[in-house]
């Protein structure tokens, strides 16, 4: 199966020496101009995230109809292709309930974001022994959801709603098809969730696509192994009346904290930079 790709190959500016793990097929390496190795998980899934960040450090315009990352990336095809690649290798995609509420028509699959390579990414999933679609995992403390979301009505999807003791009955009251609702404590215990994804749902790899509060919680819990981050030339801005979120929200770390992202590769396509980092 041949890939169309994003229109041109990425330009590799720098990449660290390769480690261990399952690599990409040659055609994908040609487009990406290098490797992405996914190591074997130990005790929990291999966990990675994907975000696009504006030139001024924002991840959303937070304007009705423009809450997603597409406006931030300027709908850049290379960014969309990287997102599709990240989804194509994920056994589960995890998002917060607010992301589901604002992007209720979204489907967290490779083919949804990059349909021209749908068949090729499906072949990659089959090659890596993954289910045809990733498990759709929605994290909600309150149990409040958008029952009109596409993933609840499309039988192709399996949905896990990860909630709290207090949110359990709220979520169950929606009587949503294709969905399993599980409490992970008084607050959503992300370590328990990720261990359950590994042990009970057979997920070897898990992708987080936000939002910024869920992302922050994963960092605090030391549950994020790798990160894809697109740096866009778009300016978003923020004001007292129109506050736009940054990459991390709901978390204020102290000066001198030990959270560090370790750069592993830098790619370029036009005015967009594509970083990959690991976490220590």
N, C-alpha and C positions, 0 to 999 in steps of 0.2 A: 504494500500500500504506500502510495506516494503522498507526501505532505505538500500543501500549497505554501505554507509559511506566511509570515506577516508582510511579504512584499520584497524584503531584502534580508540577508543574513545579519545577525548581530555583529558588532565589532568588539572583539575581545581586547580589553585594555590591560587587564592583569588577572591572574588566577593563581591561587596557592597550589602547592603540590597536592596531587590527589591522594585521598585516603583509601578506605576500604568501603565496599558496598556495591549494590547493583547499579550498573551504569545505563546510559541511554543507547538506543539503537543508533547506528552510524548516521542515518539521515537526520535524526534529531540533533546529533552532535554537530553536524555540518551547519544546520540553521542556527543553533545556539552558540556555535563557535567554541565548543568545549564540552565539559562533562558536568553532570550532576549525579553524584553517587548517593544512593539511599542505603544506609547501613541496616543491618539486621537489628530489630528491636530487642530490648532486654527488659522484661517485666512490665512494659507499657509500650504503646505505639511510638514510632518515630514521629515527632511533632514539629510541624513547621507552619509558618504564617506567610501571607501575601498581602501587601498593602501598596498603594500608590500615595506618595506624599508630594504636596505642592512645593513650589520654590520657597514659600514662606512657612512651610511646616504644618500645613493643614491637610486633613484627610477627607473633608466633606464641605460642600457649600451649605449644607443643612437648610436647603430651600425646597419647598414642596416640589416633587418631580425631579429634583436634582440632588438627592441625598447620597447617591452612590459614587463610586470612584471614577466612573466614566468621564464626568465633567472635569474632575481633577486631572486626569491623564490626557484630557482633550481627545478622548476616544482613540488613543494611540494604538495602532494595530500590533505593535511589538509588545506593549503592555498587556493587551488582551490575549496575545499568544502565550506569553509567560504564565498568565493566570490559567489559561486552558491546560498548559503543561502541568502546572501544580495540581490542578484538579484531576487530571488524567492519572496521576500516580497516588491519589488519595483514596483510601478505603472509606474514610468518613470526612465530611466537611462540617466544621463547627462554627455556628454564628450565634450571636445574641438575639434575644427576642425583638429588640428595637430594630436591628437590621432586617429581620423578617417583616416587621410592621411597615417599614418604609419602602422595602423592596419586595412586596408581597407577590409580584408576578415573576420574580427571579427563580431560576433553577440552578443549583450549585453543581453544575456539570461542565465538562470541557466543551461539549457540543453547543451548549447554550451561549457561551461567551465567544466561541470561535467556530461557527457552523461549517465553514468551508473545509475544515480539517476534522470534521466529526467522525468519519469512517476511520481515518488514520489513528486518531486518539482512542477510539474504541478498540482498534487492533492492539494498541499498546496496552490497554487494560487487560485484554485477553492474554497477551504475551506474559504479563506479570501476574496472571491468575487472580485478577480482581473481579468483583461483581460488575455487571454492566453499568450501574450507576452507584456513586458513593452513598453511603448512609448519610442522611441529612439530620444533623444533630442541632437542636435548638435549645439554648440555655436561657432559662427564665426563672428568676427568683420568685416573682409574683404569680407565675402561672398564666398571666395575661398574654394572649396570642391574637394573631389576626387569622380567623378561621377561613377567610377568603383566599389565603395564600395558595398558590398553584400546587405546591408540593403535597398538600393535603388531599387534593382531588385527583392527582395523576397516579394511576396504579403502578407506574414504573418505579415509584419512589418508596423507600422504607424511611420512616421518620422516627427518631428518638427525641422525645421532649424531656430534657433533664431539668428538673425543678427542685423545689424545696418541700419540706413537710407541709408548710402552710399553702404552697402553691399547687399541691397535688390535686385537690378537689376542684380548684378553679380551672385547671387545665382539663381535667376529666369532663367537666360540665359542657365543654364544646362538642364532645362526642365525635372527635375527628377520625376519619378513615385513615388507613395506612400508617397509624401512629401508635407508638408505645410510650407511655408516660411513666417516668420513674423518679422518685425522690432520692436526692443525694445529700439529705441532712437538713438541719435548720437553715443553713446556707448551702448553696451548691458547692460540694466538695469536689474540686476539679481533679484532684489526684484520684479519688474514688471513681469519678466518671471515666478518666482515661484508663484506669486499670480495668474497669468494666468493658470499655470498648475493646481492649486487648483480649481479656479472658472470656468474655461472654458473647461478644459480637465478632470476634476474629479479625479485628482491625489492626493491621501492621503499620499503617501510616495514617496520620490525621492532620488535616489542613485547617487552620484557623483563618477566617476571613473577617473577623471583627465582631463587634466594633471595638473602639479604643479601650473601653472598660474591661471587656473580656480579655483582650490582648494584655492589658496591664496585670490582670489577675493571673494569667498564665506565667508571666515573667516572675511575679512574686512567688508563685508556687514552684518555680524552677521546672516548668513543664514545656518550655519551648526550646527545641534543639537547633532550629535553623530558621532563617528569615529571608524571604524575597522582598526587596524594597525598591520600588521604582521612584526615582526622583524626577518630577515633572517640572517643566519651565513655567507652568501655569501659576498665576498669582490668585489667591483666594481671599486673604484678608479676614479681619474679624473686628467687631465693634461691641460696645456695651449692649446695643439693641439687637445685633445679629452676631451671636457668638458661634464661631465655627471650631469644631474640635481638632485637636492635634492628634498625634499618633498614640499618645497615652493620656487617658483621662481617668479621674477618680483615684489617682495615686500620686502622692508627693514623697519622693525619696529624699533622704537626708544627704547633705554634702559628704562626699567621701564614701558613698555606698559602693558595694562591690559588684553591681550589675554592669557587665560589659559585653558589647557586641564585638566579635572578632571577624574582621573582614576576610572573606575567602575568594571573592571574585568581583570584578567591575567590568560591565559591558556598556556599550553605547549604541544608540540608534537615533540619529539626528540630535536633537537637543534633550533627549531623555537618557538618563543613566539608570542602569540596572545593577543593583548591588545584591550580593548574597553574603550573609553573615551567619556565624554560629554563636551560640551563647555559652558563657562560662559562669 
